[in-house]
């Protein structure tokens, strides 16, 4: 068989395989009834807290995934594809909105053993009965989209986990095409988005170059108690070009939000602007939470936050997003510690001996 014909056949096969998921989605939507298709095309994606009480019926949770069957599979996993499948399933259940959507990238296979790697999205399905409520929600979501449009650049803080990936706030990188980490040496390295939880404003990003020499921050196993000391590591907006992060001492005011939200710590610290994504550390140097800036924190509360308080998402809501990654071995941790820049070894938190090498600037544009 001539080489040109072989090449053409291989090309056709590749296109067929890569478009297989799109064909499946097309066939799935084609099988929807008229009402289901209308719900699918107009499906709202929003935070459940935006829904007025009594305005909806809860249909339960739905789960969908984008799957790469094997290492040699041409078709890549896609969060966009997983979200489309969520909407299709929600429409079949009779829903016209999905809330509290959460997507995770599993790079080591799924529990069912069907995928070499996958992106799994979960959400709650609801039906909003009032067209007036739907119209108000659409208008509110449109206004939020406009208010959250990104400037040319966004700055924040990211911190290295024991799993080799970096945690920061999702709103910092939302809508940006390029993400980079500012290292203590002054060098910047490119990074990519690996996972996100838009409800809790959490993003997992992976550096494209090795971070050997930078010590990961251990994760706390216990919840901080009211009155406990806490330390926030980061860079204020006025000093974002500094290479060494600043430590701000605070105190846990409460272990829930102003409206009783169990995800939240309220911390008395009076942080300056710029600490978005900063880790909240125990006196032992373990990460207990992640700072949500004041202008975003209001979305997690039904009351105005006091001037001297800041909010943080508890680490328990970050840990599930990290389980798909391989935790560094003790040997790898020790290796990183021994290679850590000497000038940062003395920069400890609260005298605990925890250094600050795992704190970076996050730049998005």
C-alpha positions as CSV (number, residue, x, y, z in Angstrom):
1,X,0.0,0.0,0.0
2,X,1.5,3.4,-1.0
3,X,2.8,5.5,1.9
4,X,0.4,8.4,1.0
5,X,-2.7,6.1,1.4
6,X,-1.4,4.7,4.7
7,X,-0.9,8.2,6.0
8,X,-4.4,9.3,4.9
9,X,-6.0,6.2,6.6
10,X,-4.1,6.9,9.8
11,X,-5.2,10.6,9.7
12,X,-8.8,9.6,9.2
13,X,-8.6,7.1,12.1
14,X,-7.0,9.8,14.4
15,X,-9.8,12.3,13.5
16,X,-12.4,9.7,14.2
17,X,-11.0,8.8,17.6
18,X,-10.5,12.3,18.7
19,X,-14.0,13.3,17.7
20,X,-15.6,10.3,19.3
21,X,-16.6,12.1,22.5
22,X,-18.1,14.9,20.5
23,X,-20.2,12.4,18.5
24,X,-21.3,10.8,21.7
25,X,-22.4,14.1,23.2
26,X,-24.2,15.0,19.9
27,X,-26.1,11.7,20.0
28,X,-27.0,12.1,23.6
29,X,-28.5,15.6,23.1
30,X,-30.3,14.3,20.0
31,X,-32.1,11.8,22.1
32,X,-33.4,14.4,24.5
33,X,-37.1,15.3,24.5
34,X,-38.2,18.8,23.5
35,X,-38.5,19.9,27.1
36,X,-35.2,18.2,28.1
37,X,-33.4,19.8,25.2
38,X,-34.8,23.2,26.2
39,X,-33.6,22.6,29.8
40,X,-30.2,21.5,28.5
41,X,-29.7,24.6,26.3
42,X,-30.8,27.0,29.0
43,X,-29.2,25.2,32.0
44,X,-28.1,27.5,34.7
45,X,-24.9,26.8,36.6
46,X,-24.8,28.7,39.9
47,X,-24.1,28.6,43.6
48,X,-27.0,27.1,45.6
49,X,-26.9,30.1,47.9
50,X,-28.2,32.3,45.2
51,X,-31.5,30.4,45.1
52,X,-34.4,31.9,47.1
53,X,-35.8,29.5,49.7
54,X,-38.8,27.5,48.4
55,X,-38.0,28.5,44.8
56,X,-36.7,25.1,43.7
57,X,-37.0,21.3,44.0
58,X,-33.9,19.3,44.6
59,X,-33.4,16.2,42.3
60,X,-30.2,14.9,43.9
61,X,-26.6,14.7,42.8
62,X,-25.4,14.0,39.3
63,X,-21.9,12.8,38.2
64,X,-20.2,12.8,34.8
65,X,-16.7,12.4,33.5
66,X,-14.4,12.8,30.6
67,X,-12.3,9.7,30.2
68,X,-9.0,8.8,28.5
69,X,-9.3,4.9,28.3
70,X,-5.6,4.2,27.9
71,X,-2.1,5.7,27.7
72,X,-2.1,5.4,23.9
73,X,-5.6,6.9,23.5
74,X,-5.5,10.0,21.3
75,X,-8.6,11.7,22.7
76,X,-7.6,13.9,25.7
77,X,-9.7,14.4,28.8
78,X,-11.6,17.7,28.9
79,X,-13.5,19.5,31.7
80,X,-15.7,21.1,29.1
81,X,-16.8,17.6,27.9
82,X,-17.5,16.5,31.5
83,X,-19.6,19.6,32.1
84,X,-21.6,19.0,28.9
85,X,-22.4,15.5,30.1
86,X,-23.4,16.8,33.5
87,X,-25.9,19.1,31.8
88,X,-27.3,16.3,29.6
89,X,-27.9,14.1,32.7
90,X,-29.4,17.0,34.6
91,X,-31.8,17.7,31.7
92,X,-32.9,14.0,31.6
93,X,-33.7,14.2,35.4
94,X,-36.0,17.2,34.7
95,X,-33.7,19.8,36.1
96,X,-33.1,23.3,34.7
97,X,-30.1,24.2,36.9
98,X,-27.1,22.6,38.4
99,X,-25.5,23.9,41.6
100,X,-22.3,23.5,43.6
101,X,-20.4,22.0,40.6
102,X,-17.0,20.5,41.5
103,X,-14.5,19.0,39.0
104,X,-11.4,17.0,39.8
105,X,-8.6,15.7,37.5
106,X,-7.7,12.1,38.3
107,X,-4.3,11.3,36.7
108,X,-3.9,7.8,38.1
109,X,-7.0,6.1,36.9
110,X,-10.5,6.0,38.4
111,X,-12.1,3.7,40.9
112,X,-14.1,1.8,38.3
113,X,-10.9,1.0,36.4
114,X,-12.4,2.4,33.1
115,X,-10.0,5.2,32.5
116,X,-6.3,5.8,32.4
117,X,-7.0,9.4,33.4
118,X,-10.2,11.3,33.8
119,X,-11.9,14.5,34.8
120,X,-14.9,13.9,37.0
121,X,-17.5,16.6,37.7
122,X,-20.2,16.4,40.3
123,X,-23.2,18.8,40.9
124,X,-26.6,19.0,42.5
125,X,-29.6,19.1,40.1
126,X,-32.5,21.3,40.8
127,X,-35.7,22.5,39.1
128,X,-36.6,26.2,39.4
129,X,-40.3,26.5,38.9
130,X,-40.7,30.3,38.7
131,X,-39.7,32.0,35.4
132,X,-39.5,35.2,37.3
133,X,-36.8,33.7,39.6
134,X,-35.0,32.3,36.5
135,X,-34.9,35.7,34.9
136,X,-33.6,37.4,38.1
137,X,-30.9,34.7,38.4
138,X,-29.8,35.2,34.8
139,X,-29.5,38.9,35.3
140,X,-27.5,38.4,38.5
141,X,-25.2,35.9,36.9
142,X,-24.6,38.3,34.0
143,X,-23.8,41.1,36.4
144,X,-21.3,38.9,38.3
145,X,-19.6,37.9,35.0
146,X,-19.1,41.5,34.1
147,X,-17.8,42.4,37.6
148,X,-15.4,39.5,37.5
149,X,-13.9,40.3,34.2
150,X,-10.1,40.2,34.5
151,X,-7.6,43.0,34.2
152,X,-4.5,42.5,32.2
153,X,-2.8,40.9,35.2
154,X,-3.8,39.4,38.5
155,X,-1.5,38.7,41.5
156,X,-1.9,36.4,44.4
157,X,-0.3,33.8,46.5
158,X,0.2,30.0,46.0
159,X,1.8,27.4,48.2
160,X,3.4,24.0,47.5
161,X,1.6,20.9,48.8
162,X,3.1,17.6,49.7
163,X,1.7,16.3,46.4
164,X,3.9,18.5,44.2
165,X,1.1,20.8,43.1
166,X,0.3,24.4,44.1
167,X,-2.9,25.7,45.7
168,X,-4.3,29.2,45.2
169,X,-7.6,31.0,44.8
170,X,-9.5,30.2,41.6
171,X,-10.7,33.7,41.1
172,X,-7.1,34.8,40.6
173,X,-6.7,32.8,37.4
174,X,-10.2,32.7,36.2
175,X,-10.4,33.9,32.6
176,X,-6.6,34.2,32.2
177,X,-4.7,32.1,29.6
178,X,-1.2,32.3,31.1
179,X,-0.3,31.4,34.7
180,X,3.2,31.6,36.2
181,X,4.8,31.2,39.6
182,X,7.3,33.8,40.9
183,X,10.1,32.0,42.7
184,X,12.3,33.3,45.5
185,X,15.2,33.5,43.0
186,X,13.3,36.1,41.0
187,X,12.7,33.5,38.2
188,X,9.2,32.9,36.9
189,X,8.0,29.4,35.7
190,X,4.9,28.6,33.7
191,X,2.1,26.6,35.3
192,X,-1.2,25.1,34.2
193,X,-4.6,24.7,35.8
194,X,-5.1,21.1,37.1
195,X,-8.4,21.3,39.1
196,X,-10.8,23.9,40.5
197,X,-13.6,24.3,43.0
198,X,-15.4,27.5,42.0
199,X,-17.8,27.3,45.0
200,X,-14.9,27.4,47.5
201,X,-12.6,29.5,45.3
202,X,-9.9,26.9,45.2
203,X,-7.6,26.1,42.3
204,X,-4.9,23.5,41.9
205,X,-2.1,24.5,39.5
206,X,0.9,22.4,38.4
207,X,4.3,24.0,37.6
208,X,5.7,23.0,34.2
209,X,9.2,22.9,35.7
210,X,10.4,21.0,38.8
211,X,10.2,22.7,42.2
212,X,13.0,20.6,43.6
213,X,14.6,22.7,46.3
214,X,11.3,24.2,47.6
215,X,9.8,22.6,50.7
216,X,6.2,21.7,50.6
217,X,3.9,22.8,53.5
218,X,2.3,19.9,55.5
219,X,-1.4,19.8,55.9
220,X,-3.1,20.0,59.3
221,X,-5.1,17.1,60.5
222,X,-7.1,18.9,63.1
223,X,-9.5,21.9,63.0
224,X,-8.2,25.1,64.6
225,X,-10.2,26.2,67.7
226,X,-11.5,29.6,68.6
227,X,-8.7,31.6,70.2
228,X,-6.0,29.6,68.5
229,X,-3.0,31.5,67.0
230,X,-2.7,31.4,63.2
231,X,-0.1,32.7,60.8
232,X,-0.8,33.9,57.3
233,X,2.1,33.8,54.8
234,X,2.1,35.9,51.7
235,X,2.8,39.2,49.9
236,X,0.8,42.4,50.2
237,X,-0.2,44.2,47.0
238,X,2.3,46.9,47.8
239,X,5.1,44.4,48.2
240,X,4.3,41.7,45.7
241,X,7.7,42.1,44.1
242,X,9.4,41.0,47.3
243,X,11.0,37.6,47.1
244,X,10.5,36.5,50.7
245,X,6.9,36.2,52.0
246,X,5.8,38.1,55.1
247,X,4.2,36.4,58.1
248,X,1.1,37.9,59.7
249,X,0.1,36.7,63.1
250,X,-3.7,36.4,63.7
251,X,-6.2,34.7,65.9
252,X,-9.1,32.4,65.1
253,X,-12.3,34.3,66.0
254,X,-14.7,31.5,65.0
255,X,-14.8,28.2,63.2
256,X,-17.8,29.0,61.0
257,X,-18.9,31.9,58.8
258,X,-21.2,34.7,59.9
259,X,-24.2,32.7,58.7
260,X,-22.9,29.5,60.4
261,X,-21.1,28.2,57.2
262,X,-19.0,25.2,58.4
263,X,-16.5,25.6,55.7
264,X,-15.1,28.9,57.1
265,X,-12.6,30.2,59.6
266,X,-13.0,33.8,60.8
267,X,-9.6,35.1,61.6
268,X,-8.8,38.4,63.3
269,X,-5.7,39.6,61.3
270,X,-6.5,42.8,59.3
271,X,-4.7,41.6,56.2
272,X,-3.7,44.1,53.4
273,X,-4.9,43.5,49.9
274,X,-2.8,40.9,48.0
275,X,-2.9,37.9,50.4
276,X,-5.5,36.0,48.2
277,X,-4.6,32.3,48.3
278,X,-2.2,32.6,51.2
279,X,-2.0,29.6,53.6
280,X,-3.2,29.9,57.1
281,X,-0.7,28.0,59.3
282,X,-0.9,26.5,62.8
283,X,1.9,27.4,65.2
284,X,3.5,24.1,64.1
285,X,3.6,25.3,60.5
286,X,0.8,23.1,59.1
287,X,-1.7,24.5,56.6
288,X,-5.2,24.7,58.3
289,X,-6.9,26.9,55.6
290,X,-6.6,29.2,52.6
291,X,-7.3,32.9,52.7
292,X,-10.3,34.3,50.7
293,X,-9.9,38.0,50.1
294,X,-12.6,40.4,51.5
295,X,-14.1,41.3,48.2
296,X,-14.7,37.6,47.5
297,X,-15.4,36.6,51.0
298,X,-18.8,38.5,51.0
299,X,-20.0,35.8,48.5
300,X,-19.6,33.2,51.4
301,X,-21.5,35.3,53.9
302,X,-24.9,36.8,54.3
303,X,-23.6,39.6,56.5
304,X,-20.9,42.3,56.2
305,X,-17.5,41.1,57.5
306,X,-16.0,43.2,60.3
307,X,-13.1,45.3,59.2
308,X,-10.6,43.5,61.4
309,X,-11.6,40.0,60.2
310,X,-10.7,37.8,57.2
311,X,-12.2,34.5,56.0
312,X,-10.4,31.3,55.2
313,X,-11.6,28.0,53.6
314,X,-10.7,25.1,55.9
315,X,-8.1,22.7,54.6
316,X,-10.6,19.8,54.8
317,X,-12.2,21.3,51.6
318,X,-8.9,21.3,49.7
319,X,-7.8,17.8,50.6
320,X,-10.3,15.9,48.4
321,X,-8.9,17.8,45.4
322,X,-5.4,16.5,46.1
323,X,-6.2,12.8,46.5
324,X,-5.7,12.0,42.8
325,X,-2.0,13.1,43.1
326,X,0.9,11.0,44.4
327,X,2.2,12.2,47.7
328,X,5.9,12.8,47.8
329,X,7.9,10.1,49.6
330,X,9.9,10.9,52.8
331,X,13.1,10.7,50.8
332,X,11.8,13.2,48.2
333,X,10.8,15.6,51.0
334,X,14.2,15.3,52.6
335,X,15.9,15.9,49.3
336,X,13.9,19.1,48.8
337,X,14.6,20.3,52.2
338,X,18.4,19.8,51.8
339,X,18.3,21.7,48.5
340,X,16.2,24.6,49.9
341,X,17.9,28.1,49.5
342,X,20.0,28.7,52.6
343,X,19.0,32.3,52.9
344,X,15.4,31.2,53.6
345,X,16.1,28.5,56.2
346,X,16.0,31.0,59.1
347,X,12.7,32.5,57.9
348,X,10.4,30.6,60.3
349,X,6.8,30.9,61.3
350,X,6.1,31.7,64.9
351,X,9.3,30.0,65.9
352,X,8.0,26.6,64.8
353,X,10.9,26.0,62.4
354,X,8.8,25.9,59.3
355,X,10.5,27.7,56.5
356,X,8.9,29.7,53.8
357,X,10.4,28.2,50.6
358,X,7.0,26.8,49.5
359,X,5.3,30.1,49.2
360,X,5.1,31.7,45.7
361,X,3.6,34.7,43.9
362,X,0.9,33.7,41.4
363,X,0.8,35.8,38.3
364,X,-2.1,35.4,35.8
365,X,-2.5,37.3,32.5
